Every structure is written in structure tokens, then in C-alpha cells.
Amino acid sequence: MNIFDKCYEFTRAEEAMAMGLYPYFTPIQKVAGNKVKVDGKDMIMVGSNNYLGLIDHPKVMKAAQDAVDKYGVATCGSRFLNGTLDLHVELEERLAKFTKKEAALTFSTGFQTNQGIISTLVGKGETIITDKMIHASIVDACRLSRGNVHKFKHNDMEDLEERISSLEKEMGKLIIVDGVFSMEGDLANLPVVVKLAKKYNARLMVDDAHGIGVMGKNGRGTAEHFGVEGDVDLIMGTFSKSFASLGGFVAGEKKVISYIKHFARALIFSASITPASVAAVLASLDIIENEPERRERLWKITQKMKTGFQTMGYKTGPTETPIIPLIIGTDELTFMLWRLVKDEGIFTNPVIFPAVPQGQSLIRTSYSATHTDEELDTVLAVFEKCGKQLGIIK
């Protein structure tokens, strides 16, 4: 038995490439606002998590460039040793204040953030209770922890209570949910999750990667949206969405953050976020706090696109956010629609199992506050044309 046999037997990607239906690892040659260049062709991007349109904001770009001039391009060390800059400390203080928590800690990626938090806090004899549709980074983090893992049906609060009520009250318990579920665009039922956490003596962590900057009057995320900020023990966020950068963070009680800081292997044994990335987040945070009109524009766009797709006959599922999925069903039809809209100059993301349930393959579209009405009208027209061509809509 050769350990590489599984690699040699994997032919699905090559088969899709031969058919012209391989949608992944697409090289983007140029980015200009919401336009990208692929294979020399300009396309409208509706597959990015650049929700507030800050990836090319002059202030953000200038902050990154100034940081490179001052600190160089990297720290070449972990936060634990030589990789902590005054910028990291400033950002953590700002994030703690922004999220209304005592302290915050940054990691090099969002994936590592979840690994660091969960594998550090949950030990043998303790329990994690998660929504079945949580992000893959949480799934892997749960595997790394030594705790027991219980999964409840997606957003099913009766199932959550049934599972948590079967556990010993004195057992250490951590409930973990996404604030915004990244594929379907729906929200966790945080008010009820909070009540159940209190009732059954559990701590609560919210992965708000897609909520921070977007949800809530001040952009503080899903907990602010529902008015339960003081009841969420740990808020996790990433910098690769609204903050237009790279990295992640966790905010919570000072003692808890200090414990994670000194025991999280994902932090201690990874190089710290680059100076340019940190500076970009700080500049983005300034904009999030001082330009609420960006969120207002984003929500107008969201309503326009959701209404437009639904009027055509597309199924958009339970989305309540700027993530608007078009649920197609089969993988083959999903890839065919992806290819047709790509040929028409629209960049989207086809999503299949295991990222979504079997038979629920979809085209994931997502929007930015800087999309123009002309761009949006073009996107709707293309999806109407291509959807009718494939018989998805009438």
C-alpha cells in the first residue's frame, strides 16, 4: 500500500478542468475596485468578502505603505518572542474597546484564531456544543481539543436545548456558533442561544467573521444586532472581510484572553501578522467607526439584489445578509451556471458538498458597499439570461 495511492486515484479535478468546469484557484491578474481581470478579461466581482469596499481605499493603502516604510515587510518572529510591534498592541486595545470587551488578542489568520481559542480552552472532560453548519476552522479546532463534541441541527434551538440539557450541569461547556453563516448568509438565533447558555451554565463563543463591520448599528457585529453584546463571552472576528486585510482576533475577559495568549500553540508557534496588515486593519477600523454610510449603502444593495433574484425565481434560502446564495441543487447544474455567468463577465463562487448539504449546491454571491447600480444591474441581467438558458428559472 502506497500512501500516495489516494493522490493518484483522485481525478475529479482533472476531469472538471478538461470539461472547462473547474472553478477553483482562479488566478486574478488585476484588481480595480469591484472589477477584476481574469485571463485578460475584465469581470465584475460578486464573490469577495470585501463587504465595505476597503481593499483599495486610499487611507487603508497609505497606512499599509507607511507601515512597510517604518517596520519592513514582516516581523520574522512570533508574538511570544520578537514579533510583537507596538502596532499589534495598539490594534488589540482598539479592538477591545470596539467590541466592548476587556481585552483582545490577534492571530495571523482567522483559521488559526479558532484553533487557538478552542484547543486551548477546552480540555479533557469538558464539552463543546456547536451548530452543525459551523465553519471548517471550528470543526478542526474541535478535533484538536481534548473535549467531547456535540452538534445540534442548524439553528434548531429545541435540538440545542435537548443536547445541552442531557449534559451534567457542572460540566465545563462551551457553545460555539457562527454569527453569520458564511455560505447561506443566515444569522444564528443569538437571543435564544444566550438564554440557553445561561440556563445550562455554559459559556458562549460567537465566530463573527462575516458579521463584524456589517451587522449592528455601529458595525460591532451580530451580538450588537441582537442587543446581546454583554451576554457573549468570546467574540471572534477576522480581518479578511470588512477589515480588508489578513488575520483574526478574539475579544473577551482579560483573564481569559491572557490564558489564551500564553497557551495557544497557534499563536506562540506562528509568525505574527505583518506590519502592513496590522496597519490596514487600524485604518479600516477608523472607517468602520466613522463612516456608517458605507453600511447603509451595503444594506440597500443587499435588498436590491435579494429582491431582484427572488423576483426572477431564484431560491435564495434564509439569508439575512449581503451574502446571497442562489440555491441550484445539483453540482453539475451549479457548475454550468457558474461557467455561463463567468463567460458573461461575472465572477462568482460555486459551492458544493461538504461546504453545503448534499443536494444543496449553490452559487454564492456577496456584495460590497462600493458596487455601483450599473454593475448590479449587469449582474442581475446576466443571471436572468443564464438562468433561463439552463432552465433554472422561467
PLY file of the C-alpha trace (Angstrom):
ply
format ascii 1.0
element vertex 394
property float x
property float y
property float z
element edge 393
property int vertex1
property int vertex2
end_header
0.00 0.00 0.00
1.47 3.36 -1.08
0.46 6.38 0.97
0.28 8.36 -2.30
-2.27 5.99 -3.87
-5.16 8.22 -2.86
-3.47 11.10 -4.68
-3.01 9.12 -7.88
-6.63 7.95 -7.76
-8.02 11.49 -7.36
-9.06 12.52 -10.88
-12.12 14.69 -10.28
-10.23 17.98 -10.60
-8.55 16.98 -13.89
-11.89 15.80 -15.29
-13.54 19.14 -14.41
-10.65 21.03 -15.99
-10.98 19.02 -19.19
-14.68 19.92 -19.33
-13.98 23.61 -18.67
-15.95 23.41 -15.41
-13.16 23.76 -12.86
-13.89 26.92 -10.82
-11.16 26.94 -8.16
-7.74 28.56 -7.74
-8.54 31.09 -10.47
-5.56 33.46 -10.97
-6.72 37.09 -10.72
-4.38 39.30 -12.71
-5.55 42.71 -11.56
-8.00 44.27 -9.06
-9.59 47.68 -9.50
-12.50 48.34 -7.15
-15.16 45.72 -7.87
-13.59 44.81 -11.20
-11.01 42.05 -11.61
-9.08 40.80 -14.62
-9.06 37.06 -15.31
-7.43 35.58 -18.42
-7.11 39.12 -19.75
-10.84 39.77 -19.39
-12.49 42.32 -17.08
-15.09 40.86 -14.73
-17.45 42.21 -12.06
-16.55 40.66 -8.71
-19.50 39.40 -6.69
-17.59 36.62 -4.97
-15.50 38.60 -2.50
-15.94 39.26 1.23
-14.85 42.87 0.74
-18.15 43.98 2.30
-17.28 47.63 2.94
-15.19 48.09 -0.19
-11.98 48.95 1.66
-9.39 46.85 -0.21
-8.33 49.83 -2.30
-9.41 52.67 -0.01
-6.69 55.36 -0.16
-6.44 55.64 3.63
-6.06 51.88 4.08
-3.47 51.58 1.32
-1.49 54.55 2.64
-1.46 53.09 6.17
-0.09 49.78 4.84
2.58 51.51 2.79
3.66 53.70 5.73
3.94 50.63 7.96
6.24 48.92 5.47
8.43 52.03 5.38
8.66 52.06 9.19
8.79 48.35 10.12
9.67 46.46 6.94
7.57 43.75 5.31
7.49 41.19 8.15
8.30 40.60 11.82
10.15 37.32 11.22
9.08 36.09 14.63
6.18 35.04 16.81
4.24 37.34 19.09
5.71 35.41 22.03
9.27 36.38 21.21
10.36 39.13 18.81
7.19 39.51 16.73
5.16 41.97 18.82
5.12 45.50 17.42
3.57 48.50 19.10
1.06 48.33 16.24
-0.15 44.91 17.46
-0.70 46.26 20.95
-2.50 49.35 19.64
-4.78 47.22 17.49
-5.68 44.89 20.37
-6.54 47.83 22.60
-8.70 49.35 19.84
-10.49 46.06 19.17
-11.25 45.51 22.86
-12.80 48.97 23.05
-14.67 48.46 19.77
-16.21 45.15 20.85
-16.88 46.40 24.40
-14.72 43.69 25.95
-11.89 43.87 28.48
-9.17 42.61 26.16
-8.42 41.31 22.68
-5.74 39.18 21.06
-4.76 38.99 17.38
-3.69 35.91 15.40
-2.07 35.57 12.00
-5.18 34.11 10.31
-8.83 33.59 11.14
-8.38 29.82 10.89
-5.60 29.93 13.48
-7.71 32.16 15.71
-10.38 29.50 16.10
-7.76 26.78 16.51
-6.01 28.79 19.19
-9.11 29.67 21.18
-10.88 26.32 21.19
-7.96 23.90 21.50
-6.60 25.99 24.37
-9.79 26.46 26.38
-11.47 23.08 26.05
-9.79 20.13 27.77
-10.45 16.55 28.74
-13.80 16.07 30.48
-15.19 19.32 29.04
-17.69 19.72 26.23
-18.22 21.75 23.06
-21.74 22.22 21.67
-21.80 23.50 18.09
-24.19 24.20 15.26
-23.80 21.58 12.51
-23.11 24.33 9.95
-20.17 25.96 11.71
-17.06 26.97 9.76
-14.43 24.35 8.94
-11.89 26.11 11.17
-14.12 25.42 14.18
-14.58 21.80 13.12
-10.81 21.30 13.01
-10.31 23.19 16.26
-12.80 20.87 17.97
-10.79 17.89 16.72
-7.64 19.37 18.24
-9.28 19.93 21.60
-9.49 17.05 24.05
-13.14 17.73 24.80
-16.32 15.96 23.78
-18.19 17.49 20.85
-21.98 17.62 20.46
-23.58 19.06 17.31
-27.13 20.38 17.09
-29.25 20.81 13.96
-28.64 24.09 12.16
-30.29 26.95 14.07
-32.62 24.46 15.78
-32.96 25.79 19.31
-35.07 22.85 20.50
-32.33 20.46 19.41
-29.71 22.63 21.11
-31.63 22.53 24.38
-32.21 18.80 24.10
-28.50 18.17 23.71
-27.23 20.60 26.33
-29.85 19.56 28.89
-28.54 15.98 28.73
-25.13 17.10 30.00
-24.15 17.45 33.65
-24.79 20.98 34.84
-21.38 21.29 36.50
-19.50 20.08 33.42
-17.44 22.74 31.61
-19.38 23.65 28.46
-18.69 25.97 25.53
-21.39 26.72 22.96
-19.95 27.84 19.61
-21.96 29.35 16.76
-21.25 31.45 13.70
-22.85 34.88 13.96
-23.36 34.91 10.19
-23.21 31.55 8.43
-20.83 32.07 5.54
-22.50 30.04 2.80
-26.22 30.55 3.44
-25.95 34.10 4.83
-28.39 33.47 7.70
-27.90 34.51 11.31
-27.54 32.49 14.48
-30.52 32.86 16.82
-28.33 34.54 19.42
-31.09 35.71 21.79
-32.20 32.12 22.37
-28.65 30.75 22.39
-27.80 33.28 25.11
-30.78 32.19 27.21
-29.85 28.52 26.91
-26.20 29.22 27.74
-27.28 30.93 30.96
-29.88 28.28 31.81
-27.43 25.39 31.45
-24.30 27.06 32.83
-22.38 27.22 29.55
-20.01 29.78 28.09
-20.74 31.21 24.64
-18.39 31.95 21.75
-19.52 33.62 18.52
-17.46 33.38 15.33
-18.45 36.69 13.77
-16.06 36.70 10.83
-18.80 37.78 8.43
-20.69 39.94 10.95
-18.07 42.37 12.25
-18.22 45.60 10.27
-21.56 44.66 8.69
-24.09 43.82 11.39
-25.32 46.19 14.08
-25.86 49.94 14.09
-22.15 50.55 14.75
-20.82 47.55 12.85
-19.86 45.67 16.02
-21.43 42.50 14.70
-24.23 40.03 15.26
-24.25 40.41 19.03
-24.84 44.16 18.66
-27.52 43.46 16.04
-29.45 41.37 18.58
-28.59 43.52 21.60
-26.75 40.75 23.47
-23.16 42.01 23.44
-22.81 41.74 27.21
-24.00 38.12 27.15
-21.50 36.74 24.64
-18.34 35.60 26.42
-16.00 35.45 23.42
-16.27 37.26 20.10
-14.04 36.02 17.31
-13.51 38.02 14.15
-11.31 38.04 11.06
-9.54 40.80 9.17
-10.01 39.31 5.69
-13.59 40.52 5.26
-14.72 44.01 6.30
-11.22 44.95 7.50
-9.70 44.29 4.05
-6.57 42.66 5.44
-5.40 39.33 6.87
-5.53 37.85 10.36
-8.02 37.32 13.15
-8.81 38.21 16.74
-10.67 37.15 19.85
-12.14 39.52 22.44
-13.36 38.72 25.94
-12.48 38.86 29.64
-8.93 39.97 30.38
-8.02 36.81 32.32
-9.39 34.54 29.60
-7.53 36.39 26.85
-4.32 36.27 28.90
-4.68 32.49 29.28
-5.16 32.04 25.53
-2.21 34.36 24.92
0.14 32.19 26.97
-1.06 28.72 25.96
-2.39 28.89 22.36
0.05 26.98 20.17
-1.46 28.58 17.06
-0.25 31.94 18.40
3.01 31.00 20.07
4.38 28.97 17.18
3.31 31.23 14.29
4.88 34.40 12.97
2.83 37.48 13.81
0.69 39.49 11.40
2.77 41.63 9.05
3.09 45.36 9.78
1.19 46.29 6.61
-1.72 44.00 7.53
-2.00 45.43 11.06
-1.86 49.00 9.82
-4.54 48.25 7.22
-6.83 46.91 9.95
-6.33 50.00 12.10
-7.19 52.26 9.17
-10.21 50.12 8.31
-11.40 50.27 11.91
-11.29 54.07 11.74
-13.54 53.95 8.67
-15.93 51.40 10.21
-16.34 53.64 13.25
-16.67 56.92 11.37
-18.45 56.13 8.10
-21.78 54.41 8.86
-23.00 55.42 5.41
-20.97 52.52 4.00
-23.14 50.02 5.90
-26.27 51.89 4.89
-25.27 51.61 1.23
-24.40 47.92 1.65
-27.86 47.15 3.05
-29.57 48.99 0.18
-27.54 46.91 -2.26
-28.39 43.74 -0.36
-32.12 44.44 -0.57
-31.90 45.31 -4.26
-30.08 42.11 -5.19
-32.11 39.80 -2.99
-35.37 41.18 -4.34
-34.04 41.03 -7.90
-33.02 37.37 -7.67
-36.21 36.31 -5.92
-38.36 38.12 -8.49
-36.61 36.13 -11.24
-37.43 32.90 -9.44
-34.10 32.03 -7.84
-34.15 30.38 -4.41
-32.07 32.47 -2.01
-32.69 30.47 1.16
-32.77 32.04 4.64
-30.16 34.75 4.01
-30.41 37.98 6.02
-27.07 39.46 4.99
-25.02 40.68 1.98
-24.26 37.00 1.32
-26.95 35.98 -1.17
-26.81 32.33 -2.23
-28.59 31.07 -5.33
-29.52 27.51 -4.45
-29.30 25.38 -7.60
-29.30 21.80 -6.28
-27.02 19.57 -8.33
-23.28 20.04 -8.68
-23.43 19.77 -12.46
-26.06 22.48 -12.92
-24.28 24.71 -10.42
-21.00 24.46 -12.34
-22.78 25.06 -15.62
-24.36 28.26 -14.32
-21.02 29.35 -12.89
-19.38 28.85 -16.29
-22.07 30.73 -18.20
-22.01 33.79 -15.93
-18.21 33.71 -15.99
-18.28 33.84 -19.77
-20.55 36.89 -19.43
-18.02 38.64 -17.18
-19.32 37.88 -13.66
-17.00 36.38 -11.02
-18.89 34.18 -8.52
-18.23 31.17 -6.30
-19.86 27.75 -6.83
-20.25 25.88 -3.54
-20.82 22.14 -3.24
-20.77 19.44 -0.57
-19.27 19.33 2.06
-19.42 23.14 2.35
-23.22 22.80 1.99
-25.52 19.79 2.46
-25.84 17.20 -0.30
-28.28 18.35 -3.00
-27.99 22.00 -1.92
-25.17 23.15 -4.20
-25.29 26.88 -4.80
-23.74 29.93 -6.36
-22.57 32.17 -3.53
-22.81 35.86 -4.37
-21.71 38.57 -1.98
-21.69 42.34 -2.23
-19.67 45.40 -1.40
-20.74 48.88 -0.35
-18.89 50.21 -3.40
-20.79 48.25 -6.08
-22.41 50.70 -8.48
-26.02 50.43 -9.62
-24.74 49.85 -13.15
-22.63 46.90 -12.00
-25.52 45.45 -10.02
-27.95 45.78 -12.93
-25.44 43.99 -15.16
-25.15 41.14 -12.63
-28.93 40.73 -12.44
-29.30 40.80 -16.23
-26.61 38.14 -16.70
-28.10 35.82 -14.09
-31.54 36.20 -15.63
-30.21 35.37 -19.10
-28.08 32.40 -17.97
-30.68 31.05 -15.55
-33.29 30.94 -18.28
-30.83 29.35 -20.68
-30.33 26.45 -18.27
-33.98 26.21 -17.27
-33.25 27.11 -13.64
-35.74 29.99 -13.85
-38.54 30.61 -16.33
0 1
1 2
2 3
3 4
4 5
5 6
6 7
7 8
8 9
9 10
10 11
11 12
12 13
13 14
14 15
15 16
16 17
17 18
18 19
19 20
20 21
21 22
22 23
23 24
24 25
25 26
26 27
27 28
28 29
29 30
30 31
31 32
32 33
33 34
34 35
35 36
36 37
37 38
38 39
39 40
40 41
41 42
42 43
43 44
44 45
45 46
46 47
47 48
48 49
49 50
50 51
51 52
52 53
53 54
54 55
55 56
56 57
57 58
58 59
59 60
60 61
61 62
62 63
63 64
64 65
65 66
66 67
67 68
68 69
69 70
70 71
71 72
72 73
73 74
74 75
75 76
76 77
77 78
78 79
79 80
80 81
81 82
82 83
83 84
84 85
85 86
86 87
87 88
88 89
89 90
90 91
91 92
92 93
93 94
94 95
95 96
96 97
97 98
98 99
99 100
100 101
101 102
102 103
103 104
104 105
105 106
106 107
107 108
108 109
109 110
110 111
111 112
112 113
113 114
114 115
115 116
116 117
117 118
118 119
119 120
120 121
121 122
122 123
123 124
124 125
125 126
126 127
127 128
128 129
129 130
130 131
131 132
132 133
133 134
134 135
135 136
136 137
137 138
138 139
139 140
140 141
141 142
142 143
143 144
144 145
145 146
146 147
147 148
148 149
149 150
150 151
151 152
152 153
153 154
154 155
155 156
156 157
157 158
158 159
159 160
160 161
161 162
162 163
163 164
164 165
165 166
166 167
167 168
168 169
169 170
170 171
171 172
172 173
173 174
174 175
175 176
176 177
177 178
178 179
179 180
180 181
181 182
182 183
183 184
184 185
185 186
186 187
187 188
188 189
189 190
190 191
191 192
192 193
193 194
194 195
195 196
196 197
197 198
198 199
199 200
200 201
201 202
202 203
203 204
204 205
205 206
206 207
207 208
208 209
209 210
210 211
211 212
212 213
213 214
214 215
215 216
216 217
217 218
218 219
219 220
220 221
221 222
222 223
223 224
224 225
225 226
226 227
227 228
228 229
229 230
230 231
231 232
232 233
233 234
234 235
235 236
236 237
237 238
238 239
239 240
240 241
241 242
242 243
243 244
244 245
245 246
246 247
247 248
248 249
249 250
250 251
251 252
252 253
253 254
254 255
255 256
256 257
257 258
258 259
259 260
260 261
261 262
262 263
263 264
264 265
265 266
266 267
267 268
268 269
269 270
270 271
271 272
272 273
273 274
274 275
275 276
276 277
277 278
278 279
279 280
280 281
281 282
282 283
283 284
284 285
285 286
286 287
287 288
288 289
289 290
290 291
291 292
292 293
293 294
294 295
295 296
296 297
297 298
298 299
299 300
300 301
301 302
302 303
303 304
304 305
305 306
306 307
307 308
308 309
309 310
310 311
311 312
312 313
313 314
314 315
315 316
316 317
317 318
318 319
319 320
320 321
321 322
322 323
323 324
324 325
325 326
326 327
327 328
328 329
329 330
330 331
331 332
332 333
333 334
334 335
335 336
336 337
337 338
338 339
339 340
340 341
341 342
342 343
343 344
344 345
345 346
346 347
347 348
348 349
349 350
350 351
351 352
352 353
353 354
354 355
355 356
356 357
357 358
358 359
359 360
360 361
361 362
362 363
363 364
364 365
365 366
366 367
367 368
368 369
369 370
370 371
371 372
372 373
373 374
374 375
375 376
376 377
377 378
378 379
379 380
380 381
381 382
382 383
383 384
384 385
385 386
386 387
387 388
388 389
389 390
390 391
391 392
392 393
